[in-house]
């Protein structure tokens, strides 16, 4: 009886940890998939994958979610606001994405911290 109770308690206590971890892993996978599908790796890199001149490995440490979203939704306006002005060539272009994909990508990029 004690072993069974211990096992049940262990499983019950572990479930809240396992489910969010799986959900977080799935969100990370979906975010990375969107990053790749949108060809962000042509100009940016994550974990050594893509254009190293636009590394985003620490973007979540440098920018908040609202700023990351603004860069995705209106990169021209964000580049104009940047001081000193962004001189990257070619300039970042707006990619056609659903609002849901933008939100997933923003959440994913916001977790990229060193």
C-alpha positions as CSV (number, residue, x, y, z in Angstrom):
1,X,0.0,0.0,0.0
2,X,2.8,2.4,0.9
3,X,4.6,1.8,-2.4
4,X,1.5,2.3,-4.4
5,X,0.7,5.5,-2.5
6,X,4.2,6.8,-3.0
7,X,4.0,6.0,-6.7
8,X,0.7,7.7,-7.1
9,X,1.9,10.8,-5.2
10,X,5.0,10.9,-7.4
11,X,3.1,10.7,-10.6
12,X,0.5,13.3,-9.5
13,X,3.3,15.7,-8.4
14,X,5.3,15.2,-11.6
15,X,2.4,15.8,-14.0
16,X,2.2,19.6,-13.6
17,X,5.9,19.7,-14.4
18,X,5.8,17.3,-17.3
19,X,2.9,18.9,-19.1
20,X,4.2,22.5,-19.2
21,X,7.6,21.2,-20.2
22,X,6.1,19.3,-23.1
23,X,4.0,22.3,-24.1
24,X,7.1,24.6,-23.8
25,X,9.1,22.2,-26.0
26,X,6.3,22.1,-28.6
27,X,6.1,25.9,-28.6
28,X,9.9,26.1,-29.1
29,X,9.7,23.6,-32.0
30,X,6.8,25.5,-33.6
31,X,8.7,28.8,-33.2
32,X,11.8,27.5,-34.7
33,X,9.8,25.9,-37.6
34,X,8.2,29.3,-38.4
35,X,11.7,30.9,-38.1
36,X,13.0,28.5,-40.8
37,X,9.8,28.5,-43.0
38,X,9.9,32.3,-43.2
39,X,13.5,32.0,-44.3
40,X,14.7,34.2,-41.4
41,X,18.0,32.3,-41.5
42,X,18.9,34.1,-44.7
43,X,19.7,37.2,-42.6
44,X,19.6,35.9,-39.0
45,X,21.1,33.0,-37.0
46,X,20.1,31.0,-34.0
47,X,22.3,28.4,-32.4
48,X,24.8,28.7,-35.1
49,X,22.3,28.1,-37.9
50,X,21.8,30.8,-40.5
51,X,23.6,34.1,-41.2
52,X,25.9,34.7,-38.3
53,X,26.0,38.5,-39.0
54,X,22.4,38.7,-37.7
55,X,22.7,36.5,-34.7
56,X,19.6,36.4,-32.5
57,X,20.8,34.0,-29.8
58,X,20.3,36.7,-27.1
59,X,17.5,38.8,-28.7
60,X,15.3,38.0,-25.7
61,X,17.9,39.6,-23.4
62,X,18.1,42.7,-25.5
63,X,14.5,43.3,-26.5
64,X,11.1,42.8,-25.0
65,X,8.3,40.9,-26.7
66,X,6.7,44.1,-27.9
67,X,9.9,45.3,-29.5
68,X,10.5,41.9,-31.2
69,X,7.0,42.0,-32.5
70,X,7.4,45.5,-33.8
71,X,10.6,44.4,-35.7
72,X,8.6,41.6,-37.3
73,X,5.5,43.6,-38.1
74,X,7.1,46.9,-39.2
75,X,10.8,46.5,-39.7
76,X,11.1,49.7,-41.8
77,X,9.7,51.8,-39.0
78,X,11.9,50.0,-36.4
79,X,15.0,50.5,-38.4
80,X,14.2,54.2,-38.8
81,X,13.9,54.6,-35.0
82,X,17.1,52.8,-34.2
83,X,20.0,55.1,-33.1
84,X,22.4,55.0,-34.8
85,X,20.2,54.2,-37.8
86,X,20.4,50.7,-39.1
87,X,22.7,50.4,-42.0
88,X,22.2,46.7,-42.6
89,X,21.9,45.7,-46.3
90,X,19.5,44.6,-47.4
91,X,17.1,46.2,-45.0
92,X,14.8,43.8,-43.2
93,X,11.6,43.1,-45.1
94,X,8.2,42.4,-43.7
95,X,7.2,38.8,-44.2
96,X,3.6,37.7,-44.8
97,X,2.6,35.8,-41.7
98,X,-0.7,35.2,-39.9
99,X,-1.1,36.9,-36.6
100,X,-1.0,33.6,-34.8
101,X,2.4,32.8,-36.4
102,X,3.7,36.2,-35.5
103,X,2.7,35.6,-31.9
104,X,4.4,32.2,-31.8
105,X,7.5,33.6,-33.4
106,X,7.6,36.5,-31.0
107,X,7.2,34.2,-28.0
108,X,9.9,31.9,-29.3
109,X,12.4,34.7,-29.9
110,X,11.7,36.3,-26.5
111,X,13.0,33.1,-25.0
112,X,16.3,33.4,-26.8
113,X,18.6,34.6,-24.0
114,X,22.2,34.0,-23.1
